[in-house]
């Protein structure tokens, strides 16, 4: 399926990927969910118009049993501008049941030579979303899911991923130095790629300082034992502060992680910032 997804965007091969789509398949992109071949194909055609037929410049895969993930970058050789896309999919090794695609729409705006506001105007209307007003600070005894609850992994990797999750869930900033390689390659949507974890730590602080009552929630995980890669689908809920007012929002995130010697050596932190701005009527830049 990974090759079919890549060939869709690099070659426009719609027919090949269509064989993996069911009538009930859902494809979520820009926080809008399309169902079945007809609606999904419409999303493909729009993507091909915007960033199709470019060169594959980077790829990372996570092959799981029921869930898998793919991250890649496409680069325009003429302008050297690129866009990154992440797919987290539920499948039965033949057909895709559900797929969540996250496009770095900030990089897409640069690729298309458009302003963020112009891209936001072109995005589809997002799905209706009912957000919980749950405040975990008011319920300190409630149980919070950890990676081992949703994914089977070897003991040492499970311990590392629990530390990784506690950085976000419990704000354990001291854990960065314990689980990231000093020269780890970290890519954050809209913020680019940096060596080391310092840019991610700074981003973490900036993001949480823009939100009150923030709460991180795991959704799905998958682990690729052969490649030592892990994909995590999760989100952050919180009260976003803008112009002195509070807006309850949700930030869907997909993290693709690669390990060596039980340390994180590569991480792709994917968020569709402009879709969030459209869905919650926020201005850009977000952070």
C-alpha positions in Angstrom: 0.0 0.0 0.0 2.9 2.4 0.7 4.1 2.2 -2.9 0.5 2.8 -4.2 0.1 5.9 -2.0 3.5 7.2 -3.2 2.7 6.5 -6.8 -0.6 8.3 -6.5 1.1 11.5 -5.8 4.3 11.1 -7.9 2.7 9.5 -11.0 -1.1 10.2 -10.6 -1.9 6.5 -10.5 -5.5 6.7 -9.2 -6.6 3.4 -10.7 -4.0 1.3 -8.7 -4.9 2.8 -5.3 -8.7 2.6 -6.1 -8.5 -1.2 -5.8 -7.7 -0.8 -2.1 -10.7 1.5 -1.4 -14.0 0.1 -0.2 -17.4 1.7 -0.4 -17.2 2.2 3.4 -13.6 3.5 3.4 -13.1 6.9 5.1 -10.3 9.2 4.1 -9.8 12.2 6.4 -7.8 15.2 5.1 -7.8 18.8 6.3 -10.2 17.6 9.1 -12.8 16.7 6.4 -13.8 13.1 6.0 -14.7 11.7 2.6 -16.4 8.3 2.2 -16.2 5.9 -0.8 -14.4 6.2 -4.1 -16.2 9.2 -5.5 -15.6 11.6 -2.6 -12.1 10.3 -1.9 -11.1 10.6 -5.6 -12.1 14.2 -5.4 -9.5 14.8 -2.7 -6.9 13.0 -4.7 -7.5 15.2 -7.7 -7.2 18.3 -5.7 -4.0 17.1 -4.2 -2.6 16.2 -7.6 -3.4 19.7 -8.8 -1.6 21.3 -5.9 1.5 19.0 -5.4 1.2 16.0 -7.6 4.0 14.7 -9.9 6.8 16.1 -7.8 9.9 14.1 -6.8 9.9 11.9 -3.7 12.7 13.4 -1.6 12.1 11.6 1.8 10.2 8.6 3.1 9.6 6.8 6.4 7.3 3.8 6.9 5.8 2.0 9.8 4.3 -1.4 8.9 2.0 -2.7 11.6 -0.6 -5.5 11.6 -3.9 -3.6 11.6 -2.5 0.0 11.6 0.4 1.4 9.5 1.8 4.8 8.7 3.7 6.6 6.0 5.5 9.9 5.9 7.0 11.4 2.8 8.1 14.7 1.3 7.6 15.8 -2.3 9.9 18.4 -3.8 9.5 20.6 -6.8 12.9 20.3 -8.5 12.5 23.7 -10.2 11.8 25.8 -7.1 13.3 23.4 -4.5 10.1 23.9 -2.4 8.6 20.8 -0.8 5.5 19.6 1.1 5.3 16.8 3.6 2.3 14.4 4.0 1.7 11.8 6.7 -0.8 8.9 6.4 -2.1 6.8 9.4 -4.2 4.0 8.1 -6.3 1.1 9.4 -6.3 -1.8 7.0 -6.6 -5.6 6.6 -3.5 -5.8 4.4 -5.7 -5.7 1.3 -8.2 -2.8 1.8 -7.9 0.5 3.6 -10.7 0.8 6.2 -9.8 4.3 7.5 -7.1 6.7 6.7 -6.1 10.0 8.2 -3.9 12.2 6.0 -2.1 15.2 7.5 -0.6 17.7 5.0 1.8 20.4 6.1 -0.4 23.2 4.7 2.0 25.9 5.7 4.7 24.4 3.5 2.0 23.9 0.9 1.3 27.6 0.9 5.0 28.3 0.2 5.0 25.7 -2.5 2.0 27.2 -4.3 3.3 30.8 -3.6 0.1 31.6 -1.8 -0.6 33.3 1.6 -1.8 31.1 4.5 -5.2 33.0 4.2 -5.5 32.0 0.6 -4.9 28.3 1.4 -7.3 28.4 4.3 -10.1 29.8 2.0 -9.5 26.8 -0.4 -9.7 24.1 2.3 -12.9 22.0 2.6 -15.3 22.8 5.5 -14.1 20.6 8.4 -16.3 18.0 10.1 -18.4 19.1 13.0 -16.6 18.5 16.3 -18.0 18.3 19.8 -15.2 19.0 22.3 -15.2 17.8 25.9 -14.8 20.4 28.7 -13.0 17.7 30.7 -10.3 19.3 32.9 -7.7 16.6 34.0 -6.5 19.0 36.7 -9.9 18.6 38.4 -9.7 14.8 38.2 -6.2 13.9 39.4 -7.1 10.3 40.3 -8.5 9.5 36.9 -6.5 7.0 34.7 -4.7 8.4 31.7 -3.9 6.0 28.9 -0.2 5.2 28.2 1.4 3.6 25.1 1.3 0.0 26.5 -2.5 0.3 26.7 -2.9 0.5 23.0 0.2 -1.1 21.4 2.3 -4.2 22.2 6.1 -3.4 22.1 9.2 -4.9 23.6 9.8 -3.9 27.2 12.7 -1.4 26.5 10.8 0.3 23.7 7.7 0.5 25.7 9.6 2.2 28.5 11.1 4.7 26.1 7.7 5.5 24.5 6.2 5.9 28.0 8.8 8.5 28.7 8.1 10.1 25.3 4.4 10.3 26.1 5.0 11.7 29.6 6.9 14.6 28.0 3.5 15.6 26.4 1.0 14.3 28.9 2.8 15.2 32.1 5.3 17.9 30.8 8.4 15.9 31.9 10.8 18.2 30.1 13.8 16.5 31.8 13.1 13.4 29.8 14.2 15.0 26.5 17.9 14.4 27.3 17.3 10.7 28.2 15.4 9.5 25.1 16.6 11.7 22.2 20.0 11.3 20.5 22.0 14.5 20.7 21.9 14.8 16.8 18.3 13.5 16.4 16.6 14.9 13.2 13.3 16.5 14.3 10.8 17.8 11.7 7.8 19.9 12.9 5.1 21.0 10.5 5.6 24.6 9.5 8.8 24.8 11.6 11.1 22.7 9.4 13.8 20.2 10.3 16.4 20.7 13.1 19.2 18.7 14.5 18.7 17.8 18.2 15.6 18.1 20.4 16.0 21.7 21.5 13.6 23.1 18.8 11.0 20.5 19.8 11.3 21.4 23.4 11.0 25.1 22.6 7.9 24.4 20.4 6.4 22.3 23.2 6.7 25.3 25.6 5.3 27.8 23.1 2.3 25.6 22.3 1.4 24.9 25.9 1.8 28.5 26.8 -0.9 29.4 24.2 -3.3 26.9 25.8 -5.0 26.5 29.1 -6.5 23.2 30.5 -4.6 21.3 27.8 -4.8 17.6 27.7 -3.1 15.0 25.5 -4.9 11.9 24.4 -3.6 8.8 22.6 -5.7 7.4 19.8 -3.7 4.7 17.9 -0.1 3.4 17.7 1.7 0.9 15.6 5.2 -0.5 15.8 7.4 -1.8 13.0 9.9 -4.2 14.6 12.0 -4.7 11.5 12.6 -0.9 11.0 12.4 0.1 14.6 9.8 2.7 13.7 6.7 3.8 15.6 3.7 5.9 14.6 1.4 7.6 17.1 -1.9 9.1 16.3 -2.9 11.5 19.1 -4.4 14.9 19.8 -4.2 17.8 22.2 -7.4 19.5 23.6 -7.2 22.9 25.3 -8.4 26.4 25.6 -6.5 28.4 23.0 -5.7 32.0 24.0 -6.1 34.6 21.3 -6.7 38.3 21.8 -7.6 37.7 25.4 -10.4 35.2 24.6 -10.5 31.4 25.0 -11.5 29.0 22.3 -11.7 25.3 23.1 -9.8 23.5 20.3 -8.4 20.1 19.3 -5.0 19.6 17.5 -4.8 16.3 15.7 -1.2 15.0 15.5 0.7 12.2 13.9 4.2 11.5 15.2 6.5 9.2 13.2 9.5 8.1 15.3 12.6 6.1 14.4 14.9 4.5 17.0 18.5 3.4 17.2 20.1 1.9 20.3 17.0 2.7 22.2 17.2 6.4 21.5 15.0 8.6 19.2 17.1 9.5 16.2 14.3 10.8 14.0 10.9 12.3 14.6 8.3 13.8 12.3 5.7 15.8 14.2 2.8 16.4 11.7 0.0 18.9 12.1 -2.3 20.6 9.6 -2.1 24.1 11.1 -4.2 25.9 8.5 -7.0 23.3 8.7 -7.1 24.0 12.5 -7.2 27.7 11.8 -10.2 27.2 9.5 -12.0 24.8 11.8 -11.8 27.1 14.8 -11.7 30.5 13.1 -8.1 31.2 14.4 -5.5 33.5 12.8 -2.1 32.3 11.6 0.6 32.0 12.8 -0.8 29.6 15.4 2.2 29.5 17.7 
